[in-house]
Amino acid sequence: MNVGHCMTRNPITVDADVTVSDARALMRAKKIHRLPVTDKAGNLAGIVTSTDLDHAAAPPATSLDMYELHYLISKMTVESVMATKLLTVNEDLPVEEAARIMDDNRIAGLPVLRGGKLVGIITESDLFRLFIELFATRHAGVRLTVLLPEKPGELAAVAGAIAAVGGNILSLATFEGEAPSNHYCTIKVEGVPREKLLATIKPLVMKVVDVLDT
């Protein structure tokens, strides 16, 4: 799965000369938390977040009276508060690599470029939706987590046994285990009752960690 498959395409953007007030109103209306900023040629010039705009609109300690202060704030543009040193990605980047970049840099979104032009944005919300899809959360089935030895063929044996009793694997994910010699595996299966699935799986795994009908 690459970034291009799960990003938000054609994101809402603003020009650099849009006022902070107008940008805040747009974010609220569209229920979004960040806006890519483009120049007159349509190139990505920066990005501004709701936090940036809230800070810009908050009256600082000043000797100006409120009328003067609100007038100055009303004239403030996105260009004066946007971030210009941006991390960007392309559509072909694996989605997990985009997630790593976001986590390593403590950012919640990445503009996606194609040939230098903005074509999308991938955010935490996009990753949450992908997470839900990867675990088949909206599908009914039996979800179980098991501990498996870190050996070739162990996972294939489990998958084969599930298929042999008529089960269809909806999702499967592996995680670091209790030691380098093992790993956790979370599987969601449809088409086979819980007790039959457990009876099939138990002889093939180190232990069943949890099981849940969903």
Residue frames as qw, qx, qy, qz and C-alpha x, y, z in Angstrom:
[[0.000, 0.889, 0.459, 0.000, 0.00, 0.00, 0.00],
 [0.451, 0.167, 0.022, 0.876, 1.47, 3.32, -1.10],
 [0.021, -0.358, -0.308, 0.881, 0.71, 6.89, -0.06],
 [0.237, 0.059, -0.435, -0.867, -1.22, 7.49, -3.29],
 [0.363, -0.297, -0.847, -0.248, -3.80, 4.84, -2.33],
 [0.394, -0.600, -0.653, 0.242, -4.83, 6.38, 0.98],
 [0.215, -0.134, -0.118, 0.960, -3.99, 10.10, 0.83],
 [0.250, 0.753, 0.456, -0.404, -6.62, 12.82, 0.65],
 [0.486, 0.274, 0.474, 0.681, -6.62, 13.89, -3.00],
 [0.086, 0.599, 0.291, 0.741, -6.96, 17.46, -4.21],
 [0.370, -0.493, -0.571, 0.542, -6.79, 18.95, -0.71],
 [0.005, -0.958, -0.271, -0.095, -8.27, 22.33, 0.08],
 [0.604, 0.007, -0.063, 0.794, -5.58, 25.00, -0.24],
 [0.035, -0.945, -0.233, 0.227, -5.25, 28.73, 0.35],
 [0.512, 0.687, -0.082, 0.510, -3.18, 31.48, -1.23],
 [0.558, -0.083, -0.400, 0.722, -0.44, 33.05, 0.84],
 [0.000, -0.214, 0.062, -0.975, -2.24, 36.40, 0.90],
 [0.520, -0.544, -0.567, -0.335, -5.44, 35.04, 2.48],
 [0.246, -0.632, 0.360, -0.640, -6.06, 36.56, 5.89],
 [0.079, 0.128, -0.911, 0.384, -5.67, 34.56, 9.07],
 [0.482, 0.152, 0.460, -0.730, -9.34, 35.20, 9.87],
 [0.733, 0.338, -0.249, -0.536, -10.51, 33.82, 6.53],
 [0.460, 0.307, -0.833, 0.014, -8.24, 30.77, 6.82],
 [0.149, -0.047, 0.817, -0.555, -9.58, 30.02, 10.32],
 [0.631, 0.248, 0.226, -0.699, -13.15, 30.30, 9.06],
 [0.669, 0.370, -0.538, -0.355, -12.37, 27.94, 6.17],
 [0.230, 0.226, -0.917, 0.236, -10.85, 25.34, 8.50],
 [0.347, 0.085, 0.669, -0.652, -13.87, 25.45, 10.77],
 [0.684, 0.334, -0.035, -0.648, -16.31, 25.19, 7.88],
 [0.710, 0.366, -0.567, -0.200, -14.49, 22.22, 6.33],
 [0.847, -0.474, 0.192, -0.146, -13.59, 20.61, 9.68],
 [0.840, 0.324, -0.215, 0.378, -9.90, 20.34, 8.84],
 [0.609, -0.739, -0.010, 0.289, -6.79, 21.13, 10.87],
 [0.431, -0.446, 0.395, 0.678, -4.21, 22.12, 8.27],
 [0.564, 0.787, 0.187, -0.164, -4.09, 23.93, 4.94],
 [0.664, 0.035, 0.320, 0.675, -1.40, 23.71, 2.28],
 [0.084, 0.854, 0.049, -0.512, -0.49, 27.20, 1.06],
 [0.694, 0.329, 0.437, 0.468, 0.18, 27.75, -2.64],
 [0.163, -0.444, 0.149, 0.868, 1.75, 30.62, -4.56],
 [0.479, 0.557, -0.013, -0.678, 0.34, 32.32, -7.66],
 [0.388, 0.408, -0.733, -0.383, 1.79, 29.56, -9.87],
 [0.898, -0.156, -0.177, -0.370, 0.09, 26.86, -7.83],
 [0.600, 0.284, -0.665, 0.344, 3.32, 25.63, -6.26],
 [0.689, -0.593, -0.398, 0.124, 3.41, 24.55, -2.64],
 [0.181, 0.720, -0.252, 0.621, 4.75, 27.46, -0.59],
 [0.068, -0.311, 0.690, -0.650, 4.02, 26.33, 2.94],
 [0.478, -0.411, -0.760, -0.159, 1.51, 24.81, 5.30],
 [0.200, -0.365, 0.343, -0.842, -0.50, 26.33, 8.11],
 [0.331, -0.271, -0.896, 0.119, -2.25, 24.53, 10.95],
 [0.372, -0.765, -0.414, -0.325, -5.19, 25.46, 13.12],
 [0.650, -0.569, -0.212, 0.457, -2.76, 25.89, 16.02],
 [0.426, 0.057, 0.160, 0.889, -0.69, 28.37, 13.98],
 [0.088, -0.550, -0.394, -0.731, -3.80, 30.39, 13.20],
 [0.548, -0.727, -0.412, -0.029, -5.14, 30.31, 16.76],
 [0.609, -0.404, -0.112, 0.674, -1.82, 31.60, 18.10],
 [0.271, 0.212, 0.267, 0.900, -1.74, 34.34, 15.47],
 [0.257, -0.625, -0.436, -0.595, -5.26, 35.45, 16.34],
 [0.591, -0.609, -0.447, 0.282, -4.63, 35.51, 20.11],
 [0.040, 0.947, -0.048, 0.316, -4.05, 39.09, 21.28],
 [0.697, 0.069, -0.408, 0.586, -0.49, 39.46, 22.64],
 [0.384, -0.731, -0.275, 0.492, 0.52, 41.68, 25.52],
 [0.403, 0.381, 0.270, 0.787, 0.76, 45.13, 23.94],
 [0.070, -0.374, -0.292, 0.877, 0.25, 48.83, 24.55],
 [0.168, -0.139, -0.544, -0.810, -2.11, 49.07, 21.57],
 [0.534, 0.065, 0.412, -0.735, -5.79, 49.54, 22.30],
 [0.588, 0.165, 0.788, -0.081, -8.20, 46.75, 21.33],
 [0.589, 0.740, 0.166, -0.280, -9.40, 48.53, 18.19],
 [0.217, 0.783, -0.545, -0.207, -5.86, 48.92, 16.86],
 [0.352, -0.321, 0.879, -0.007, -4.98, 45.36, 17.83],
 [0.650, 0.356, 0.652, -0.159, -7.98, 43.78, 16.12],
 [0.501, 0.812, -0.090, -0.284, -7.34, 45.89, 13.04],
 [0.035, 0.664, -0.730, -0.157, -3.76, 44.60, 12.81],
 [0.469, -0.066, 0.878, -0.076, -4.87, 41.01, 13.33],
 [0.656, 0.566, 0.404, -0.294, -7.55, 41.37, 10.64],
 [0.455, 0.810, -0.303, -0.213, -4.85, 42.34, 8.14],
 [0.369, -0.510, 0.772, 0.086, -2.49, 39.50, 9.07],
 [0.751, 0.372, -0.374, -0.397, -2.04, 36.98, 6.25],
 [0.991, -0.113, 0.073, -0.007, -1.33, 33.27, 6.20],
 [0.688, 0.556, -0.274, 0.377, 2.09, 33.98, 4.71],
 [0.061, -0.724, 0.433, -0.534, 3.22, 35.57, 7.98],
 [0.635, -0.417, 0.515, -0.397, 2.46, 32.48, 10.09],
 [0.959, 0.209, -0.098, -0.163, 2.83, 29.48, 7.76],
 [0.670, -0.451, 0.523, 0.273, 5.65, 26.96, 8.00],
 [0.551, 0.736, -0.276, -0.281, 7.91, 27.01, 4.94],
 [0.063, 0.482, -0.874, -0.011, 10.47, 24.33, 5.81],
 [0.843, 0.021, 0.115, -0.524, 8.36, 21.36, 4.82],
 [0.312, -0.186, 0.924, 0.123, 8.75, 17.62, 4.69],
 [0.698, 0.341, -0.107, -0.621, 6.98, 16.23, 1.63],
 [0.535, -0.100, 0.834, 0.094, 6.49, 12.78, 0.12],
 [0.349, 0.229, -0.575, -0.704, 5.53, 11.34, -3.25],
 [0.812, -0.017, -0.032, -0.582, 2.66, 9.02, -4.13],
 [0.810, 0.229, -0.538, -0.035, 4.87, 5.95, -4.53],
 [0.009, 0.453, -0.721, 0.524, 6.24, 6.01, -0.99],
 [0.458, -0.280, -0.843, 0.035, 5.07, 3.03, 1.13],
 [0.394, -0.741, -0.212, -0.501, 2.43, 4.27, 3.54],
 [0.793, -0.524, -0.213, 0.227, 4.27, 2.84, 6.53],
 [0.583, 0.079, -0.039, 0.808, 7.31, 4.94, 5.61],
 [0.085, -0.609, -0.164, -0.771, 5.13, 8.06, 5.57],
 [0.678, -0.670, -0.246, -0.174, 3.84, 7.08, 9.02],
 [0.783, -0.245, -0.163, 0.547, 7.43, 6.67, 10.25],
 [0.324, 0.355, 0.042, 0.876, 8.38, 10.13, 8.94],
 [0.359, -0.686, -0.205, -0.598, 5.39, 11.66, 10.69],
 [0.797, -0.561, -0.216, 0.063, 6.16, 9.87, 13.95],
 [0.725, -0.040, -0.107, 0.679, 9.90, 10.63, 13.87],
 [0.214, 0.283, 0.051, 0.934, 9.25, 14.33, 13.23],
 [0.028, -0.461, -0.671, 0.580, 6.15, 14.64, 15.43],
 [0.256, 0.186, -0.225, -0.922, 3.98, 16.02, 12.66],
 [0.533, 0.278, 0.683, -0.416, 0.39, 15.14, 11.81],
 [0.688, 0.646, 0.298, -0.146, 0.42, 15.50, 8.04],
 [0.440, -0.324, 0.529, 0.649, 2.60, 15.43, 4.92],
 [0.517, 0.647, -0.092, -0.553, 1.95, 17.16, 1.59],
 [0.743, 0.084, 0.618, 0.243, 2.14, 14.76, -1.35],
 [0.187, 0.721, -0.289, -0.601, 3.83, 16.00, -4.53],
 [0.784, 0.296, 0.494, 0.231, 3.92, 14.78, -8.12],
 [0.539, 0.482, 0.226, 0.652, 6.48, 16.49, -10.31],
 [0.242, 0.039, -0.233, 0.941, 6.75, 19.25, -7.75],
 [0.385, -0.325, -0.221, -0.835, 3.00, 19.92, -7.76],
 [0.335, -0.082, 0.714, -0.609, 0.68, 19.28, -4.83],
 [0.484, -0.072, -0.705, -0.514, -1.67, 16.35, -5.52],
 [0.711, -0.465, -0.500, -0.168, -2.68, 15.33, -2.01],
 [0.152, -0.602, 0.551, -0.558, -2.00, 15.28, 1.68],
 [0.710, -0.186, -0.679, 0.023, -1.66, 12.33, 4.03],
 [0.281, -0.586, 0.327, -0.686, -2.65, 12.91, 7.64],
 [0.166, -0.151, 0.877, -0.426, -3.17, 11.03, 10.87],
 [0.668, 0.232, 0.332, -0.624, -6.85, 10.71, 9.95],
 [0.705, 0.445, -0.445, -0.326, -5.95, 8.94, 6.70],
 [0.269, 0.341, -0.878, 0.200, -3.72, 6.54, 8.64],
 [0.417, -0.016, 0.684, -0.598, -6.48, 5.86, 11.18],
 [0.776, 0.331, 0.018, -0.536, -8.86, 4.95, 8.35],
 [0.589, 0.449, -0.665, -0.094, -6.23, 2.66, 6.87],
 [0.062, -0.269, 0.861, -0.428, -5.67, 1.05, 10.28],
 [0.643, 0.136, 0.444, -0.609, -9.40, 0.31, 10.53],
 [0.779, 0.441, -0.252, -0.368, -9.35, -1.20, 7.05],
 [0.346, 0.483, -0.799, 0.089, -6.22, -3.28, 7.65],
 [0.142, -0.101, 0.882, -0.439, -7.81, -4.93, 10.68],
 [0.296, -0.303, -0.776, -0.467, -11.18, -5.44, 8.93],
 [0.043, 0.072, 0.610, -0.788, -12.76, -3.62, 11.85],
 [0.522, 0.160, 0.053, -0.836, -16.09, -3.10, 10.11],
 [0.661, 0.106, -0.654, -0.352, -16.44, -6.80, 9.23],
 [0.808, -0.399, 0.245, -0.359, -17.87, -9.49, 11.49],
 [0.758, 0.326, -0.556, 0.098, -15.62, -12.38, 12.39],
 [0.825, -0.529, -0.083, 0.178, -13.47, -14.01, 15.05],
 [0.268, 0.833, -0.358, 0.326, -10.40, -11.96, 15.98],
 [0.877, -0.459, -0.007, 0.145, -7.59, -13.71, 17.80],
 [0.153, 0.844, -0.495, 0.137, -4.00, -12.94, 18.74],
 [0.982, -0.151, -0.031, 0.110, -1.49, -15.76, 19.05],
 [0.241, -0.800, 0.522, 0.174, 2.19, -16.09, 19.85],
 [0.929, 0.368, -0.023, 0.016, 4.22, -17.87, 17.16],
 [0.714, -0.371, 0.297, 0.515, 7.84, -19.00, 16.92],
 [0.240, 0.835, -0.259, -0.422, 9.98, -16.82, 14.66],
 [0.474, -0.193, 0.801, 0.311, 10.59, -19.63, 12.18],
 [0.305, 0.222, -0.557, -0.740, 9.92, -20.05, 8.45],
 [0.374, -0.140, -0.853, -0.336, 6.62, -21.77, 7.73],
 [0.048, -0.265, -0.778, 0.568, 4.94, -21.20, 11.10],
 [0.333, 0.376, 0.163, -0.850, 2.53, -18.56, 9.83],
 [0.444, 0.203, -0.641, -0.592, 1.87, -20.50, 6.63],
 [0.228, -0.119, -0.961, 0.101, 0.88, -23.53, 8.71],
 [0.141, 0.384, 0.586, -0.699, -1.66, -21.48, 10.67],
 [0.403, 0.386, -0.179, -0.810, -3.12, -19.94, 7.51],
 [0.380, 0.129, -0.835, -0.376, -3.34, -23.35, 5.85],
 [0.090, -0.224, -0.916, 0.320, -5.11, -24.87, 8.84],
 [0.280, 0.415, 0.332, -0.800, -7.67, -22.05, 8.86],
 [0.454, 0.328, -0.459, -0.690, -8.36, -22.57, 5.16],
 [0.245, 0.052, -0.962, -0.106, -8.66, -26.34, 5.68],
 [0.015, 0.395, 0.829, -0.395, -11.62, -25.89, 8.06],
 [0.151, 0.705, 0.611, 0.328, -13.37, -23.40, 5.77],
 [0.254, -0.793, -0.211, 0.512, -12.14, -20.17, 7.33],
 [0.474, 0.705, 0.173, 0.499, -11.48, -17.02, 5.31],
 [0.507, -0.373, -0.200, 0.751, -8.78, -14.70, 6.67],
 [0.138, 0.929, 0.322, 0.119, -10.04, -11.11, 6.60],
 [0.079, 0.913, -0.311, 0.253, -6.93, -9.55, 8.10],
 [0.913, -0.198, -0.141, 0.329, -3.55, -10.60, 9.41],
 [0.123, 0.888, -0.283, 0.342, -0.82, -8.59, 11.11],
 [0.838, -0.149, -0.355, 0.386, 2.36, -9.50, 12.97],
 [0.187, -0.916, 0.168, -0.312, 4.08, -7.63, 15.80],
 [0.248, 0.497, -0.730, 0.398, 7.17, -7.97, 17.95],
 [0.768, -0.348, -0.524, -0.125, 6.72, -10.77, 20.45],
 [0.664, -0.747, 0.029, -0.033, 7.96, -11.42, 23.95],
 [0.578, -0.519, 0.475, 0.413, 11.48, -12.20, 22.71],
 [0.217, 0.579, -0.530, -0.580, 13.42, -12.12, 19.41],
 [0.085, -0.094, 0.976, 0.176, 12.56, -15.80, 18.97],
 [0.143, 0.518, 0.843, -0.029, 8.81, -15.22, 18.63],
 [0.085, -0.055, -0.166, -0.981, 6.18, -12.77, 17.41],
 [0.388, 0.392, 0.615, -0.564, 2.52, -11.95, 17.95],
 [0.032, -0.117, -0.707, -0.696, 0.06, -12.47, 15.14],
 [0.386, 0.347, 0.475, -0.710, -3.44, -10.98, 15.09],
 [0.019, -0.090, -0.839, -0.536, -5.82, -12.70, 12.69],
 [0.516, 0.239, 0.333, -0.752, -9.46, -12.03, 11.87],
 [0.015, -0.008, 0.945, 0.325, -11.39, -14.92, 10.35],
 [0.640, 0.131, 0.126, -0.747, -14.89, -15.42, 8.98],
 [0.734, 0.221, -0.502, -0.400, -16.71, -18.62, 8.06],
 [0.626, -0.012, -0.752, 0.206, -15.71, -20.80, 11.00],
 [0.578, -0.754, -0.231, -0.211, -17.14, -20.84, 14.56],
 [0.151, -0.832, 0.435, -0.309, -14.98, -19.58, 17.40],
 [0.754, -0.414, 0.494, -0.122, -14.55, -22.91, 19.20],
 [0.913, 0.310, 0.207, 0.164, -13.69, -24.77, 16.01],
 [0.407, 0.828, -0.222, 0.315, -11.16, -22.08, 15.11],
 [0.364, -0.746, 0.495, -0.254, -9.53, -22.29, 18.53],
 [0.895, -0.152, 0.419, -0.020, -9.34, -26.08, 18.37],
 [0.801, 0.546, 0.068, 0.238, -7.65, -25.78, 14.97],
 [0.239, 0.859, -0.264, 0.367, -5.17, -23.07, 15.97],
 [0.598, -0.728, 0.294, -0.164, -4.07, -24.10, 19.47],
 [0.927, -0.140, 0.247, 0.245, -1.87, -27.07, 18.45],
 [0.676, 0.530, 0.122, 0.497, 0.05, -24.83, 16.03],
 [0.059, 0.828, -0.127, 0.543, 0.91, -21.86, 18.27],
 [0.337, 0.187, -0.670, 0.635, 2.88, -21.20, 21.44],
 [0.000, 0.418, 0.718, -0.557, -0.21, -19.69, 23.07],
 [0.007, 0.691, 0.530, 0.491, -3.49, -17.94, 22.32],
 [0.198, 0.036, -0.326, 0.924, -3.24, -14.45, 23.80],
 [0.345, 0.324, 0.416, -0.777, -6.83, -13.34, 23.26],
 [0.059, 0.270, 0.837, 0.473, -9.91, -14.14, 21.20],
 [0.230, 0.391, 0.339, -0.824, -12.96, -12.01, 20.47],
 [0.315, 0.535, 0.740, 0.258, -16.14, -12.31, 18.42],
 [0.030, -0.367, 0.009, 0.930, -16.70, -9.07, 16.52]]
